[in-house]
Amino acid sequence: MLQRRIVELLRPLLEWWLNVCRGVVAFVGADQFIYWRQYDPQATIAPDLYVIPGVDPSAQPKSWKLWIDKVVPSLALEVVSDEWEKDYRDIPGKYDQIGVRELVVFDPDWEADAERLRWQVYRRVGRRGLVPVEVTDKDRVKLTSLGCWLRAVGAGKDLRLRIGEGPAGEALVPTAEERERAERAAKETERAVKEAALAEKQAAVAEKDLAVARVKQLERELRRLAARPRKR
């Protein structure tokens, strides 16, 4: 399923970028239920992906109960399902009740209907709560809660969401696979440089040995000539 695949690839990338690159202590989760009202099992939502700052990245929660855990996601991402009208209608209100700072709704099939939208961005604005601040069909939106961009890359079954850095999100944060390839390439380059340096050194030694041998040969020739009796 495309929706699940998008989230499965984005979650570890976002976790690595936050915890390793940015040094931010934050938990990046997916598909765990968040309950916001005690004794009300209907007051719940399971974000496709979310970020809770200040929580140990290695935590393994089964769910979150806000009246107990006292944590609220700074960011929530929803990838629209086949029931897109229901997602468009119901998702923002639920996240408003939770207190999420920023909500991004991404529709991978936005081109299937004229009423559908590629991106919808909501942010918490004072007493107004969670309000829509951006609607766009461009390939990227800015995440003010994290200080980066979220970009749609590829198409069809290869569609992915990636993290972008820079003023306009032009620099893609490398995935684990890309980092491994870059590391292998760097090691290959280092090995090639060392081999070239060794070959150059060996060639220099061989050239020096050849020169020494040539000098010795000339010295022997001179001694031989000097030892020959002179004609009177």
Buried (B, 14 or more C-beta within 10 A) or exposed (E): EBBEBBBEBBBEBBBBBBBEEEEBEBBBBBEBBBBBBEEEEEBBBBBBBBBBBEBEBEEEBEEBBBEEBEBBBBBBBBBBBEEBEEBBEEBBEBBBBBEBBBBBBBBBBBEEEEEBBBBBBBBBEEEEBBEEBEEEEEBBBBBBBBEBBBBBEEEEEEBBBBBBBEEEBEEBBBBEEEEEEEEEEEEEEEEEEEEEEEEEEEEEEEEEEEEEEEEEEEEEEEEEEEEEEEEE
